[in-house]
Amino acid sequence: MDQRFSGLSTEELADIWYALGGAETRHPGSFSGLADTTLRDLDARLGADLAPFLEQRFRAHRLVDSREDAEANRKNAISGR
């Protein structure tokens, strides 16, 4: 486990991971290392319970965010990023 996250609750760490995922979609390559590290830490904490935990925690955001992420991806493709 990464010591940088030792003072955070699992819920706080999940929120950080989710926010980093959105930022990575909008700015490819800028946040992938930290997003990957947070996900590994979440996996170490929750193991097999990770996917259900994330689904329950972010279900309400997922549909809205997926539309925004799709638009960001479209803009990145048009701009050649």
Secondary structure, DSSP 8 states (H G I E B T S, - for coil): --GGGTTS-HHHHHHHHHHHHHHHHHSTTSSHHHHHHHHHHHHHHHGGGHHHHHHHHHHHHHHHHHHHHHHHHHHHHHHT-
